[in-house]
Amino acid sequence: MLHTFNGVHPGSSQGERDWWLAHLWSLSMDALAVGLILLVLSSLVMAHEQREKRLLAGIAVALGCGICGFFVFGLRWL
């Protein structure tokens, strides 16, 4: 139930969140996503500057993309 709650009442015609806590949750999840993207991009830049760690960085990125793809697309079939 908590994972499907979006803060919009079923009868709402505008589809806007009308609860302040839902606004706060949405804002904090967006900020977390942006922070994680910046963290990954900065680590890729740092790994690119060190030639001996490029292979490990590529493997880590590939595994991360695979896991992300599983959570986004793969869980639909389970």
C-alpha contacts under 8 A as a table, 3 or more apart, distances in Angstrom:
res1	aa1	res2	aa2	distance
1	M	4	T	5.45
1	M	5	F	6.33
2	L	5	F	5.28
5	F	8	V	7.88
6	N	17	R	7.57
6	N	22	A	7.12
7	G	16	E	7.99
7	G	17	R	5.07
7	G	18	D	6.73
7	G	19	W	6.31
7	G	22	A	5.29
7	G	23	H	7.98
8	V	12	S	6.83
8	V	15	G	6.05
8	V	16	E	6.00
8	V	17	R	4.84
8	V	18	D	6.55
9	H	12	S	5.37
9	H	15	G	7.74
9	H	17	R	7.82
9	H	18	D	7.93
12	S	15	G	5.55
12	S	16	E	7.52
17	R	20	W	7.85
17	R	22	A	6.62
17	R	23	H	6.74
18	D	22	A	7.71
19	W	22	A	5.41
19	W	23	H	6.66
20	W	23	H	5.07
20	W	24	L	6.25
21	L	24	L	4.96
21	L	25	W	6.06
22	A	25	W	5.04
22	A	26	S	6.07
23	H	26	S	5.18
23	H	27	L	6.14
24	L	27	L	5.15
24	L	28	S	6.12
25	W	28	S	5.18
25	W	29	M	6.14
26	S	29	M	5.23
26	S	30	D	6.21
27	L	30	D	5.17
27	L	31	A	6.18
28	S	31	A	5.02
28	S	32	L	6.10
29	M	32	L	5.00
29	M	33	A	6.19
30	D	33	A	5.12
30	D	34	V	6.26
31	A	34	V	5.17
31	A	35	G	6.09
32	L	35	G	5.03
32	L	36	L	6.16
33	A	36	L	5.18
33	A	37	I	6.23
34	V	37	I	5.13
34	V	38	L	6.24
35	G	38	L	5.16
35	G	39	L	6.11
36	L	39	L	4.94
36	L	40	V	6.21
37	I	40	V	5.25
37	I	41	L	6.17
38	L	41	L	5.11
38	L	42	S	6.04
39	L	42	S	5.30
39	L	43	S	6.24
40	V	43	S	5.14
40	V	44	L	6.24
41	L	44	L	5.11
41	L	45	V	6.35
42	S	45	V	5.10
42	S	46	M	6.27
43	S	46	M	5.05
43	S	47	A	6.04
44	L	47	A	5.04
44	L	48	H	6.01
44	L	57	A	6.98
45	V	48	H	5.12
45	V	49	E	6.52
46	M	49	E	5.35
46	M	50	Q	6.88
47	A	50	Q	5.34
47	A	51	R	7.47
47	A	53	K	5.97
47	A	54	R	5.84
47	A	57	A	6.18
48	H	51	R	6.45
48	H	53	K	7.60
48	H	54	R	5.88
50	Q	53	K	5.71
50	Q	54	R	6.77
51	R	54	R	5.49
52	E	55	L	7.30
53	K	56	L	5.34
53	K	57	A	6.14
54	R	57	A	5.03
54	R	58	G	6.10
55	L	58	G	5.08
55	L	59	I	6.25
56	L	59	I	5.07
56	L	60	A	6.12
57	A	60	A	5.05
57	A	61	V	6.14
58	G	61	V	5.12
58	G	62	A	6.12
59	I	62	A	5.10
59	I	63	L	6.13
60	A	63	L	5.18
60	A	64	G	6.02
61	V	64	G	5.01
61	V	65	C	6.08
62	A	65	C	5.15
62	A	66	G	6.15
63	L	66	G	5.00
63	L	67	I	6.17
64	G	67	I	5.17
64	G	68	C	6.04
65	C	68	C	5.03
65	C	69	G	5.98
66	G	69	G	5.06
66	G	70	F	6.20
67	I	70	F	4.99
67	I	71	F	6.38
68	C	71	F	5.21
68	C	72	V	6.13
69	G	72	V	5.08
69	G	73	F	5.65
69	G	74	G	6.73
70	F	73	F	5.43
70	F	74	G	4.24
70	F	75	L	6.37
71	F	74	G	5.78
71	F	75	L	5.64
72	V	75	L	6.74
72	V	76	R	7.91
73	F	76	R	5.88
73	F	77	W	7.94
74	G	77	W	5.87
74	G	78	L	7.23
75	L	78	L	5.26
